[in-house]
Amino acid sequence: MPAIVGVAQVISLGNSAVFHIGDVYRISPVSNAKTFSGAGSFNTGDGLTVYNNQSSTNTYDQDAVDQGNYLNV
């Protein structure tokens, strides 16, 4: 069913975000990301103590594609 839309102000949209006004059949955004992090990077909590004396993160990736979004609609 059609709608009359007034003024719409978009300040920002994130990666793989969808801004839609009007009729739609299907919206399916697709995104992929690769994250490298060292030891203790994703630790959360109150009063957390982490000791990483010698830590290194290997970011060398020899393959071309890890997991694609091919035909993922």
C-alpha positions in Angstrom: 0.0 0.0 0.0 1.5 3.3 -1.0 2.3 5.9 1.6 3.0 9.7 1.6 6.3 10.4 3.4 7.4 13.8 4.5 10.9 15.0 5.1 13.4 12.4 6.1 16.9 13.4 7.3 19.6 10.7 7.4 22.7 11.7 9.4 24.7 8.5 8.9 24.3 4.9 8.0 26.6 2.1 9.1 28.1 -0.7 7.0 25.5 -2.9 5.5 22.7 -0.7 6.9 19.4 -0.3 5.2 17.4 2.9 4.8 14.1 2.2 3.2 11.0 4.3 2.5 8.1 2.9 0.5 7.0 -0.6 -0.6 9.5 -3.4 -0.7 9.4 -7.1 -1.5 12.6 -8.2 0.3 15.5 -6.5 2.0 18.5 -8.6 2.7 21.8 -6.8 3.4 24.9 -8.9 3.3 28.2 -8.1 5.0 31.4 -9.9 6.0 34.4 -8.9 8.1 37.7 -10.3 9.3 39.0 -9.4 12.8 42.5 -9.8 14.1 43.0 -9.4 17.8 45.7 -10.2 20.3 45.5 -12.1 23.6 43.0 -10.6 26.0 41.3 -8.4 23.5 37.7 -9.4 24.0 37.8 -9.9 27.8 35.0 -8.2 29.6 34.0 -7.9 33.3 34.5 -6.0 36.5 37.9 -6.1 38.2 39.5 -8.1 35.4 43.3 -8.6 35.5 45.1 -10.0 32.4 48.8 -10.6 32.1 50.1 -11.0 28.5 53.8 -10.6 28.8 54.8 -11.7 25.3 51.9 -11.6 23.0 51.8 -11.3 19.2 49.0 -11.6 16.7 49.7 -13.4 13.4 47.8 -11.5 10.6 49.3 -13.4 7.7 46.5 -15.0 5.8 47.6 -17.1 2.9 44.2 -18.1 1.4 42.3 -15.7 -0.8 38.8 -16.2 0.5 37.7 -17.4 3.9 33.9 -17.5 3.7 32.2 -15.7 0.9 28.7 -14.2 0.6 28.1 -15.7 -2.8 24.5 -16.4 -3.5 23.6 -15.4 0.0 20.4 -13.5 -0.6 
